[in-house]
Amino acid sequence: MPDYSEYIIKENDEIEIFANYRGDYTFLSDIFLGPILTKEFIKRQTKLESTKGDNAFSAIVLDFDNKELLIEIYQDEEEDGSGIFSTEILLKILEARYPGWSIKYATNGILDRQKYLSIRNYKSIVFCDYDKDGWDEPRGTLISLNDNSETKIFWNELSLYELIPKGTDFILNEENQDNVPENRFPFGGIHVDFNDKKMFFWYFNPTPQAEKWAIKYWKGYEVSFLFNGYRNHFNILELSKFNDVINCGMTKALNALKESLVFSYERYSEISSSNERYNQELKLMNTSERLNIFEKTINELNKNGLQQFV
């Protein structure tokens, strides 16, 4: 996974592209404070003539003309699901920090960036080869099978991208059906309805052309994909088994976001060879000011139901 972040500003029908080559450290801090300060942070990054056109660690498009924000970020692989929940809470925070803006998540990864900015801005287009790279994906998939009004729920330790190509024969084999673990959260899920010949699957990271890829292996089924669709899967199953894991994961996610949004510039300035640059950026908004904004934002979200969301 690349460690750089790409920042794209669209204003007055003009596009500017920037990159931070250690954006894995500071991306969330860069975009947290709302459109005006975010633009100021971005313009201190390395300016590019054109987008690199590949799968950056993270990316953002700030469209000042239409007040739209498109964010692309890959989530941490935490067994308690806190990586998944971090992104959910982050989107709520961005909605609060960018009032009047439309906040969009790039569920198709680079393809959403490509569509948003048009093909002319891209040097090359990269498509995921799931069949080739699936072995490197996080493992742990929740599977449910519905047949004759009965639903069977089980777990398989393979990744979603390893399971999809194996089809129904593998899934129906009881040797491949393990008990659902108590203290883990699935990285993806598959629900098969044999009565209606439908297959629904979800995954926790952006997944370009997911349905087109899966249909190759599930001929005769109506296939649908939903990014981060664990809630939909749990609702289908009326499943409360993961409630404790979700609550713990949400708390951990909120603490991790606080660390990333408030303290990352301070931490990174201590270890970065670009010490002077990050100290200058800290002067735009010191750590105590960031902490104050973060806490006020969370308190406001709590009044509007973040605790219920969490």
C-alpha contacts under 8 A as a table, 3 or more apart, distances in Angstrom:
res1	aa1	res2	aa2	distance
1	M	55	N	7.83
1	M	56	A	7.53
1	M	57	F	6.34
2	P	55	N	7.24
2	P	56	A	5.60
2	P	57	F	5.23
3	D	21	Y	6.45
3	D	22	R	5.74
3	D	23	G	6.24
3	D	24	D	5.31
3	D	56	A	7.07
3	D	57	F	5.33
4	Y	19	A	6.77
4	Y	20	N	5.55
4	Y	21	Y	4.09
4	Y	22	R	5.17
4	Y	23	G	4.84
4	Y	24	D	6.30
4	Y	56	A	5.98
4	Y	57	F	5.70
4	Y	58	S	7.22
5	S	19	A	5.57
5	S	20	N	5.28
5	S	21	Y	6.42
5	S	22	R	7.19
5	S	23	G	4.66
5	S	24	D	6.89
5	S	27	F	6.77
5	S	56	A	5.70
5	S	57	F	5.63
5	S	58	S	4.84
5	S	59	A	5.42
6	E	17	I	7.24
6	E	18	F	5.89
6	E	19	A	4.56
6	E	20	N	6.66
6	E	51	T	7.75
6	E	56	A	6.65
6	E	58	S	6.51
6	E	59	A	4.58
6	E	60	I	6.51
7	Y	17	I	5.79
7	Y	18	F	4.97
7	Y	19	A	5.90
7	Y	42	I	6.63
7	Y	59	A	5.73
7	Y	60	I	5.10
7	Y	61	V	6.19
7	Y	62	L	7.92
8	I	15	I	6.90
8	I	16	E	5.74
8	I	17	I	4.53
8	I	18	F	6.27
8	I	59	A	7.86
8	I	60	I	6.12
8	I	61	V	4.64
8	I	62	L	6.16
9	I	15	I	5.65
9	I	16	E	5.20
9	I	17	I	6.47
9	I	39	K	7.65
9	I	61	V	5.90
9	I	62	L	4.85
9	I	63	D	6.09
9	I	64	F	7.56
10	K	13	D	6.23
10	K	14	E	5.54
10	K	15	I	4.53
10	K	16	E	6.56
10	K	61	V	7.41
10	K	62	L	6.05
10	K	63	D	4.64
10	K	64	F	6.01
10	K	65	D	6.90
11	E	14	E	5.34
11	E	15	I	6.62
11	E	63	D	6.29
11	E	64	F	5.15
11	E	65	D	5.46
12	N	64	F	7.76
12	N	65	D	6.19
13	D	65	D	7.15
16	E	47	K	7.64
16	E	48	L	7.78
17	I	47	K	5.96
17	I	48	L	5.41
17	I	49	E	7.01
17	I	50	S	6.48
17	I	51	T	6.45
18	F	42	I	6.89
18	F	43	K	7.28
18	F	45	Q	5.88
18	F	46	T	5.29
18	F	47	K	4.27
18	F	48	L	5.36
19	A	23	G	7.90
19	A	45	Q	5.92
19	A	46	T	5.20
19	A	47	K	6.44
19	A	48	L	6.99
20	N	23	G	5.02
20	N	45	Q	5.70
20	N	46	T	6.29
22	R	25	Y	5.86
22	R	26	T	7.19
23	G	26	T	5.10
23	G	27	F	4.89
23	G	57	F	7.46
23	G	58	S	7.46
24	D	27	F	6.08
24	D	57	F	6.49
24	D	58	S	7.48
25	Y	264	S	6.74
25	Y	268	Y	7.07
26	T	29	S	5.25
26	T	30	D	6.05
26	T	260	S	7.43
26	T	264	S	6.04
26	T	265	Y	6.53
26	T	268	Y	7.82
27	F	30	D	5.05
27	F	31	I	6.55
27	F	58	S	7.29
28	L	31	I	5.44
28	L	32	F	5.98
28	L	260	S	6.39
28	L	261	L	5.75
29	S	32	F	5.35
29	S	33	L	7.68
29	S	260	S	6.39
29	S	261	L	4.55
29	S	262	V	6.84
29	S	264	S	6.73
29	S	265	Y	7.22
30	D	33	L	7.54
30	D	38	T	5.93
30	D	41	F	6.06
30	D	42	I	7.04
31	I	34	G	6.82
31	I	35	P	7.80
31	I	38	T	5.10
32	F	38	T	7.03
32	F	94	L	6.76
32	F	97	R	7.14
32	F	261	L	6.57
33	L	36	I	7.95
33	L	37	L	6.03
33	L	38	T	6.08
33	L	97	R	6.36
34	G	37	L	6.06
34	G	38	T	5.84
34	G	94	L	7.57
34	G	97	R	4.99
34	G	98	Y	5.21
35	P	38	T	5.10
35	P	39	K	6.01
35	P	62	L	7.74
35	P	98	Y	6.41
36	I	39	K	5.30
36	I	40	E	6.48
37	L	40	E	4.94
37	L	41	F	6.21
38	T	41	F	5.08
38	T	42	I	6.09
39	K	42	I	5.05
39	K	43	K	6.15
40	E	43	K	5.31
40	E	44	R	6.79
41	F	44	R	5.44
41	F	45	Q	7.21
41	F	281	E	7.22
42	I	45	Q	5.41
43	K	46	T	7.81
43	K	47	K	7.69
48	L	51	T	6.78
50	S	121	N	6.12
50	S	122	Y	6.86
50	S	123	K	7.39
51	T	121	N	6.38
51	T	122	Y	5.78
51	T	123	K	6.92
52	K	122	Y	6.97
52	K	123	K	6.43
52	K	124	S	7.74
53	G	110	I	7.63
53	G	122	Y	5.18
53	G	123	K	5.70
53	G	124	S	5.48
53	G	125	I	6.05
53	G	126	V	7.37
54	D	110	I	6.88
54	D	124	S	7.35
54	D	125	I	6.77
54	D	126	V	5.91
55	N	58	S	7.93
55	N	109	G	7.53
55	N	110	I	6.16
55	N	126	V	7.52
56	A	59	A	6.54
57	F	73	I	6.47
57	F	74	Y	6.64
58	S	71	I	7.65
58	S	72	E	5.34
58	S	73	I	4.36
58	S	74	Y	6.69
59	A	71	I	5.89
59	A	72	E	4.96
59	A	73	I	6.49
60	I	69	L	7.05
60	I	70	L	5.54
60	I	71	I	4.51
60	I	72	E	6.18
61	V	68	E	7.95
61	V	69	L	5.65
61	V	70	L	4.96
61	V	71	I	6.54
61	V	113	R	7.79
62	L	67	K	7.59
62	L	68	E	6.30
62	L	69	L	4.91
62	L	70	L	6.76
63	D	66	N	5.71
63	D	67	K	5.52
63	D	68	E	5.07
63	D	69	L	6.17
64	F	67	K	4.83
64	F	68	E	6.83
65	D	68	E	7.99
67	K	100	G	7.21
67	K	101	W	4.81
67	K	102	S	6.39
68	E	101	W	5.38
68	E	102	S	4.69
68	E	103	I	6.10
68	E	104	K	7.44
69	L	101	W	6.98
69	L	102	S	6.15
69	L	103	I	4.95
69	L	104	K	5.94
70	L	103	I	6.25
70	L	104	K	4.73
70	L	105	Y	5.73
70	L	106	A	6.44
70	L	113	R	7.85
71	I	103	I	7.79
71	I	104	K	6.33
71	I	105	Y	5.10
71	I	106	A	5.83
72	E	105	Y	6.13
72	E	106	A	4.96
72	E	107	T	7.56
72	E	109	G	6.16
72	E	110	I	7.86
72	E	206	P	7.89
73	I	106	A	7.94
74	Y	205	N	5.86
74	Y	206	P	7.06
75	Q	83	G	5.11
75	Q	84	I	6.13
75	Q	86	S	7.78
75	Q	87	T	7.02
75	Q	204	F	7.43
75	Q	205	N	6.32
76	D	82	S	7.71
76	D	83	G	4.47
76	D	84	I	7.33
77	E	81	G	7.62
77	E	83	G	6.10
77	E	138	P	6.72
77	E	187	F	7.98
78	E	81	G	5.42
78	E	82	S	5.95
78	E	83	G	5.73
79	E	82	S	7.65
79	E	184	R	5.26
79	E	185	F	5.68
79	E	186	P	7.56
80	D	183	N	6.88
80	D	184	R	5.23
80	D	185	F	5.19
80	D	245	V	6.14
80	D	246	I	7.42
80	D	248	C	7.58
80	D	249	G	5.44
81	G	84	I	5.39
81	G	85	F	6.48
81	G	184	R	7.49
81	G	185	F	5.23
81	G	186	P	7.35
81	G	187	F	7.57
81	G	245	V	7.66
81	G	246	I	7.03
81	G	249	G	5.62
82	S	85	F	4.97
82	S	86	S	5.95
82	S	246	I	7.95
82	S	249	G	4.35
82	S	250	M	5.94
82	S	252	K	6.17
82	S	253	A	4.88
83	G	86	S	5.17
83	G	87	T	6.86
83	G	253	A	6.66
84	I	87	T	5.71
84	I	88	E	6.78
84	I	204	F	6.31
84	I	228	N	7.54
85	F	88	E	5.00
85	F	89	I	6.21
85	F	249	G	6.94
85	F	250	M	5.73
85	F	253	A	6.01
86	S	89	I	5.32
86	S	90	L	5.97
86	S	250	M	7.34
86	S	253	A	4.77
86	S	254	L	6.61
86	S	256	A	7.65
86	S	257	L	6.64
87	T	90	L	4.90
87	T	91	L	6.23
88	E	91	L	5.43
88	E	92	K	6.73
89	I	92	K	5.11
89	I	93	I	6.30
89	I	253	A	7.99
89	I	254	L	7.32
89	I	310	V	7.99
90	L	93	I	4.99
90	L	94	L	6.15
90	L	257	L	7.54
91	L	94	L	5.08
91	L	95	E	6.21
91	L	103	I	7.24
92	K	95	E	5.14
92	K	96	A	6.48
92	K	301	L	7.77
93	I	96	A	5.14
93	I	97	R	6.18
93	I	297	T	6.89
93	I	298	I	7.45
93	I	301	L	7.77
94	L	97	R	4.93
94	L	98	Y	5.82
94	L	103	I	7.21
95	E	98	Y	5.34
95	E	99	P	6.24
95	E	101	W	7.21
95	E	102	S	7.61
95	E	103	I	6.32
96	A	99	P	5.78
96	A	297	T	6.89
96	A	301	L	7.71
97	R	297	T	7.64
98	Y	101	W	5.53
106	A	109	G	5.08
106	A	110	I	7.50
106	A	112	D	5.56
106	A	113	R	7.26
106	A	206	P	6.79
107	T	112	D	7.38
107	T	205	N	7.44
107	T	206	P	4.53
107	T	207	T	6.47
107	T	208	P	7.51
107	T	227	F	6.11
108	N	111	L	5.58
108	N	112	D	5.59
108	N	206	P	5.10
108	N	207	T	5.13
108	N	208	P	4.26
108	N	209	Q	7.03
109	G	112	D	5.78
109	G	113	R	7.07
109	G	206	P	5.00
109	G	207	T	6.43
109	G	208	P	6.03
110	I	113	R	5.06
110	I	114	Q	6.14
110	I	126	V	7.84
110	I	208	P	7.59
111	L	114	Q	4.95
111	L	115	K	6.13
111	L	208	P	6.55
112	D	115	K	5.15
112	D	116	Y	6.03
113	R	116	Y	5.08
113	R	117	L	6.20
114	Q	117	L	5.50
114	Q	118	S	5.55
114	Q	119	I	5.94
114	Q	121	N	7.87
114	Q	122	Y	7.20
115	K	118	S	5.23
115	K	119	I	7.06
117	L	120	R	7.93
117	L	121	N	6.67
118	S	121	N	6.28
118	S	122	Y	7.89
119	I	122	Y	5.58
120	R	123	K	7.98
122	Y	125	I	6.98
127	F	208	P	7.26
128	C	208	P	6.89
129	D	132	K	5.47
129	D	133	D	6.18
130	Y	133	D	5.17
130	Y	134	G	5.07
130	Y	161	Y	6.22
131	D	134	G	5.71
131	D	161	Y	7.08
131	D	162	E	7.60
131	D	165	P	7.88
132	K	135	W	7.63
133	D	136	D	5.86
133	D	137	E	7.41
134	G	137	E	5.37
134	G	159	S	7.17
134	G	160	L	7.93
134	G	161	Y	4.93
134	G	162	E	5.77
135	W	159	S	7.29
135	W	161	Y	7.56
135	W	162	E	6.65
137	E	159	S	6.02
137	E	160	L	7.96
137	E	161	Y	7.31
138	P	159	S	5.79
138	P	187	F	6.65
139	R	157	E	5.52
139	R	158	L	4.99
139	R	159	S	4.04
139	R	160	L	7.31
139	R	187	F	6.82
140	G	155	W	7.10
140	G	156	N	5.97
140	G	157	E	4.36
140	G	158	L	5.71
140	G	159	S	5.69
140	G	160	L	7.66
140	G	185	F	7.93
140	G	186	P	5.39
140	G	187	F	5.85
140	G	188	G	7.11
141	T	155	W	5.81
141	T	156	N	5.43
141	T	157	E	6.25
141	T	158	L	6.66
141	T	159	S	6.17
141	T	160	L	6.10
141	T	186	P	5.22
141	T	187	F	6.02
141	T	188	G	5.05
141	T	189	G	5.19
141	T	190	I	7.50
142	L	153	I	7.48
142	L	154	F	6.20
142	L	155	W	4.86
142	L	156	N	6.75
142	L	180	V	7.54
142	L	186	P	5.83
142	L	188	G	6.48
142	L	189	G	4.57
142	L	190	I	6.41
143	I	153	I	5.86
143	I	154	F	5.42
143	I	155	W	5.83
143	I	156	N	7.39
143	I	189	G	5.66
143	I	190	I	4.83
143	I	191	H	5.87
144	S	151	T	6.57
144	S	152	K	5.47
144	S	153	I	4.42
144	S	154	F	6.41
144	S	190	I	6.35
144	S	191	H	4.77
144	S	192	V	6.33
145	L	151	T	5.41
145	L	152	K	5.15
145	L	153	I	6.64
145	L	191	H	5.92
145	L	192	V	4.91
145	L	193	D	6.11
145	L	194	F	7.46
146	N	149	S	6.44
146	N	150	E	5.57
146	N	151	T	4.31
146	N	152	K	6.52
146	N	191	H	7.73
146	N	192	V	6.11
146	N	193	D	4.71
146	N	194	F	6.10
146	N	195	N	7.39
147	D	150	E	5.39
147	D	151	T	6.49
147	D	193	D	6.38
147	D	194	F	5.40
147	D	195	N	5.87
148	N	195	N	6.76
151	T	237	L	7.85
153	I	180	V	7.84
154	F	177	Q	5.65
154	F	178	D	5.67
154	F	179	N	5.51
154	F	180	V	5.52
155	W	177	Q	5.94
155	W	178	D	4.94
155	W	179	N	5.75
155	W	180	V	5.04
155	W	181	P	7.74
156	N	176	N	6.49
156	N	177	Q	6.07
156	N	178	D	5.89
158	L	162	E	6.11
158	L	163	L	6.49
159	S	162	E	5.25
159	S	163	L	6.38
159	S	187	F	7.79
159	S	188	G	7.63
160	L	163	L	5.13
160	L	164	I	6.16
160	L	187	F	7.88
160	L	188	G	5.97
160	L	189	G	7.05
160	L	203	Y	7.44
161	Y	164	I	5.67
161	Y	165	P	7.27
162	E	165	P	6.39
162	E	166	K	7.19
163	L	166	K	5.34
163	L	167	G	7.08
163	L	171	I	7.96
164	I	167	G	5.83
164	I	214	A	6.48
164	I	217	Y	7.00
165	P	214	A	7.29
165	P	217	Y	5.41
166	K	169	D	7.23
166	K	170	F	5.79
166	K	171	I	7.64
166	K	217	Y	7.54
167	G	170	F	6.07
167	G	171	I	6.68
167	G	217	Y	6.27
167	G	218	W	6.54
168	T	171	I	5.02
168	T	172	L	5.86
169	D	172	L	5.36
169	D	173	N	6.39
170	F	173	N	5.38
170	F	176	N	6.98
171	I	174	E	7.63
171	I	176	N	6.48
171	I	177	Q	7.30
172	L	176	N	7.70
172	L	177	Q	7.94
173	N	176	N	5.67
173	N	177	Q	7.10
174	E	177	Q	5.01
175	E	178	D	7.73
181	P	184	R	5.94
182	E	241	K	7.99
182	E	242	F	7.79
183	N	245	V	6.22
184	R	245	V	6.98
185	F	242	F	7.16
185	F	245	V	6.89
185	F	246	I	7.88
186	P	189	G	6.91
187	F	203	Y	6.22
187	F	204	F	5.76
188	G	201	F	7.39
188	G	202	W	5.38
188	G	203	Y	4.26
188	G	204	F	6.15
188	G	228	N	7.71
188	G	230	Y	7.48
189	G	201	F	5.47
189	G	202	W	5.34
189	G	203	Y	6.69
189	G	230	Y	7.22
189	G	233	H	7.39
190	I	199	M	7.15
190	I	200	F	5.86
190	I	201	F	4.36
190	I	202	W	6.74
191	H	199	M	5.75
191	H	200	F	5.18
191	H	201	F	6.21
191	H	233	H	7.31
192	V	197	K	7.52
192	V	198	K	5.98
192	V	199	M	4.52
192	V	200	F	6.50
193	D	196	D	5.71
193	D	197	K	5.68
193	D	198	K	5.19
193	D	199	M	6.29
194	F	197	K	4.82
194	F	198	K	6.74
195	N	198	K	7.96
197	K	220	G	7.14
197	K	221	Y	4.93
197	K	222	E	6.34
198	K	221	Y	5.10
198	K	222	E	4.60
198	K	223	V	6.04
199	M	221	Y	6.32
199	M	222	E	6.07
199	M	223	V	4.89
199	M	224	S	6.50
200	F	223	V	5.85
200	F	224	S	4.92
200	F	225	F	5.82
200	F	226	L	7.80
201	F	223	V	7.97
201	F	224	S	6.55
201	F	225	F	5.08
201	F	226	L	6.60
201	F	229	G	7.88
202	W	225	F	5.58
202	W	226	L	4.99
202	W	227	F	5.48
202	W	228	N	5.84
202	W	229	G	5.22
202	W	230	Y	6.93
203	Y	206	P	7.74
203	Y	207	T	7.47
203	Y	226	L	7.29
203	Y	227	F	5.57
203	Y	228	N	5.25
203	Y	229	G	6.95
204	F	227	F	6.32
204	F	228	N	4.51
204	F	229	G	7.74
205	N	227	F	7.00
205	N	228	N	6.96
206	P	227	F	6.77
207	T	210	A	5.65
207	T	227	F	7.35
209	Q	212	K	5.39
209	Q	213	W	6.32
210	A	213	W	5.27
210	A	214	A	6.23
210	A	225	F	6.67
211	E	214	A	5.12
211	E	215	I	6.02
211	E	223	V	6.49
211	E	224	S	6.05
211	E	225	F	5.88
212	K	215	I	5.52
212	K	216	K	7.19
213	W	216	K	5.90
213	W	217	Y	7.92
214	A	217	Y	5.65
214	A	218	W	6.45
214	A	223	V	7.41
215	I	218	W	4.97
215	I	219	K	5.98
215	I	221	Y	7.82
215	I	223	V	6.37
216	K	219	K	6.34
218	W	221	Y	5.70
218	W	223	V	7.41
226	L	229	G	5.19
229	G	232	N	5.33
229	G	233	H	6.38
230	Y	233	H	4.99
230	Y	234	F	6.05
231	R	234	F	5.07
231	R	235	N	6.01
232	N	235	N	5.10
232	N	236	I	6.25
233	H	236	I	5.23
233	H	237	L	6.45
234	F	237	L	5.10
234	F	238	E	5.73
234	F	239	L	4.94
234	F	240	S	7.39
235	N	238	E	4.80
235	N	239	L	6.49
236	I	239	L	7.77
239	L	242	F	7.48
240	S	243	N	5.47
241	K	244	D	7.61
242	F	245	V	5.17
242	F	246	I	6.02
243	N	246	I	5.05
243	N	247	N	6.21
244	D	247	N	5.17
244	D	248	C	6.26
245	V	248	C	5.27
245	V	249	G	5.92
246	I	249	G	4.99
246	I	250	M	5.94
247	N	250	M	5.19
247	N	251	T	6.39
247	N	310	V	6.86
248	C	251	T	5.27
248	C	252	K	6.30
249	G	252	K	5.11
249	G	253	A	5.97
250	M	253	A	4.94
250	M	254	L	6.16
250	M	310	V	5.89
251	T	254	L	5.24
251	T	255	N	6.39
251	T	310	V	7.90
252	K	255	N	5.20
252	K	256	A	6.16
253	A	256	A	5.04
253	A	257	L	6.12
254	L	257	L	5.11
254	L	258	K	6.25
255	N	258	K	5.10
255	N	259	E	6.42
256	A	259	E	5.11
256	A	260	S	6.27
257	L	260	S	4.98
257	L	261	L	5.84
258	K	261	L	5.33
258	K	262	V	5.68
258	K	263	F	7.56
258	K	291	L	7.96
258	K	294	F	7.24
259	E	262	V	5.57
259	E	263	F	5.28
259	E	264	S	6.58
260	S	263	F	5.91
260	S	264	S	5.13
261	L	264	S	6.51
261	L	290	R	7.65
261	L	294	F	7.71
262	V	265	Y	7.72
262	V	287	T	6.15
262	V	290	R	5.34
262	V	291	L	5.55
262	V	294	F	7.26
263	F	266	E	5.39
263	F	267	R	6.22
263	F	287	T	6.42
264	S	267	R	5.03
264	S	268	Y	5.85
265	Y	268	Y	5.11
265	Y	269	S	5.86
265	Y	278	Y	6.60
265	Y	281	E	7.95
265	Y	282	L	6.65
266	E	269	S	5.30
266	E	270	E	6.67
266	E	279	N	7.96
266	E	282	L	7.31
266	E	287	T	7.31
267	R	270	E	5.48
267	R	271	I	7.08
268	Y	271	I	5.35
268	Y	272	S	5.64
268	Y	278	Y	7.67
269	S	272	S	5.26
269	S	274	S	7.34
269	S	275	N	5.11
269	S	276	E	7.88
269	S	278	Y	5.39
269	S	279	N	6.36
270	E	275	N	6.96
271	I	275	N	7.55
272	S	275	N	5.37
274	S	277	R	5.41
274	S	278	Y	6.49
275	N	278	Y	5.42
275	N	279	N	6.16
276	E	279	N	5.14
276	E	280	Q	6.21
277	R	280	Q	5.16
277	R	281	E	6.41
278	Y	281	E	4.91
278	Y	282	L	6.11
279	N	282	L	4.98
279	N	283	K	6.52
280	Q	283	K	5.25
280	Q	284	L	7.17
281	E	284	L	5.40
281	E	285	M	7.36
282	L	285	M	5.48
282	L	286	N	5.29
282	L	287	T	7.44
283	K	286	N	5.74
285	M	289	E	6.16
285	M	290	R	6.50
286	N	289	E	5.40
286	N	290	R	6.33
287	T	290	R	5.02
287	T	291	L	6.12
288	S	291	L	5.02
288	S	292	N	6.16
289	E	292	N	5.09
289	E	293	I	6.28
290	R	293	I	5.17
290	R	294	F	6.12
291	L	294	F	5.06
291	L	295	E	6.12
292	N	295	E	5.29
292	N	296	K	6.12
293	I	296	K	5.18
293	I	297	T	6.04
294	F	297	T	5.14
294	F	298	I	6.23
295	E	298	I	5.18
295	E	299	N	6.07
296	K	299	N	5.11
296	K	300	E	6.14
297	T	300	E	5.15
297	T	301	L	6.17
298	I	301	L	4.99
298	I	302	N	6.04
298	I	306	L	7.89
299	N	302	N	5.03
299	N	303	K	6.43
300	E	303	K	5.20
300	E	304	N	6.58
301	L	304	N	5.02
301	L	305	G	6.24
301	L	306	L	5.17
302	N	305	G	5.06
302	N	306	L	4.44
302	N	307	Q	5.45
303	K	306	L	7.21
305	G	308	Q	5.15
305	G	309	F	6.17
306	L	309	F	4.65
306	L	310	V	5.82
307	Q	310	V	4.87
